[in-house]
Amino acid sequence: MEAVTETYCYMQTTGLDTTLFEHPDFQEVFRSLPVKICVTKTEPDPKHPTRPIIYFFGEMRQPSTSTMTGRINMTDENQIQWHFVRLILHEATVCSYLNCCRSLEI
């Protein structure tokens, strides 16, 4: 998880690089990818007291075996913002996350 945290923090401090979207070869594609997402923790958001920051772990369903982590928060403009980080963990770590998620499922 350390590498993910470093990547996650790096993205937050440097901002997003949007130059990819300006490249002439860029093509937008829509794909529907089923993901099981579970909440791993929440934190109060001082700017939005009734809307906590929600951290999550997700596991994509077959045929993919990818996993992800991220957060959901409100922007200053009161819009919902999702942050995703693609993550591939060792099976034991995934099981640990899924056990945590199972305990949080409603």
C-alpha positions in Angstrom: 0.0 0.0 0.0 2.9 2.4 0.4 3.4 2.8 -3.3 -0.2 3.6 -3.7 -0.1 6.2 -1.0 2.9 7.8 -2.6 1.2 7.9 -6.0 -2.0 9.2 -4.5 -0.2 12.0 -2.6 1.9 12.8 -5.7 -1.3 13.3 -7.8 -2.8 15.5 -5.1 0.2 17.8 -4.9 1.2 18.1 -8.6 -2.3 18.3 -10.1 -3.6 16.3 -13.0 -1.7 16.3 -16.3 -4.4 16.9 -19.0 -2.1 17.2 -22.0 -3.0 13.6 -22.9 -6.4 14.8 -24.0 -4.9 17.4 -26.3 -2.9 14.8 -28.4 -4.3 14.4 -31.9 -4.3 10.6 -31.6 -6.4 10.7 -28.4 -9.8 8.9 -28.7 -12.4 8.8 -26.0 -13.9 5.3 -25.3 -16.7 4.4 -23.1 -16.5 1.0 -21.3 -18.7 -0.5 -18.6 -16.6 -2.3 -16.0 -18.4 -4.0 -13.1 -16.6 -3.3 -9.8 -17.4 -4.4 -6.3 -16.6 -1.3 -4.2 -16.5 -1.2 -0.4 -15.8 1.6 2.0 -12.5 1.3 3.9 -12.8 4.4 6.0 -14.4 7.9 6.2 -13.1 11.2 7.4 -14.9 14.4 8.3 -14.6 17.2 5.6 -14.4 20.6 7.4 -15.6 22.3 4.2 -18.6 20.0 3.9 -19.6 18.9 7.4 -22.6 16.8 6.2 -20.5 15.1 3.4 -17.5 13.0 4.7 -14.6 12.0 2.6 -15.1 8.4 1.7 -12.2 6.1 1.0 -12.8 2.8 -0.9 -11.3 -0.4 -2.2 -12.7 -2.0 -5.4 -12.3 -5.3 -7.2 -13.2 -5.6 -10.8 -15.1 -8.6 -11.8 -14.2 -11.1 -14.5 -12.6 -11.0 -17.0 -10.4 -8.4 -15.2 -8.6 -9.2 -12.0 -7.6 -5.6 -11.3 -8.2 -3.8 -8.1 -8.4 -0.1 -7.2 -8.4 2.2 -4.3 -9.4 5.9 -4.0 -11.6 8.4 -2.4 -14.8 10.4 -3.0 -15.2 14.0 -1.8 -17.0 17.2 -2.5 -15.3 20.0 -4.5 -15.4 23.6 -3.5 -18.1 24.0 -6.2 -20.2 21.3 -4.3 -19.7 18.7 -7.0 -18.9 15.0 -6.3 -15.3 14.1 -7.2 -14.0 10.6 -7.5 -10.3 9.8 -7.3 -9.2 6.4 -8.6 -5.8 4.7 -8.4 -5.4 1.4 -10.3 -3.8 -1.1 -8.0 -2.7 -4.7 -8.3 -2.0 -6.4 -5.0 -0.8 -9.8 -4.0 -3.6 -12.2 -3.4 -3.1 -12.2 0.4 -3.5 -8.4 0.5 -6.6 -8.5 -1.6 -8.1 -11.1 0.7 -7.3 -8.8 3.7 -9.1 -5.9 2.0 -12.1 -8.0 1.0 -12.4 -9.3 4.6 -12.5 -5.7 5.8 -15.0 -4.9 3.1 -17.3 -7.8 4.0 -17.4 -6.5 7.6 -18.5 -3.1 6.3 -21.2 -4.3 3.8 -24.7 -3.3 4.6 
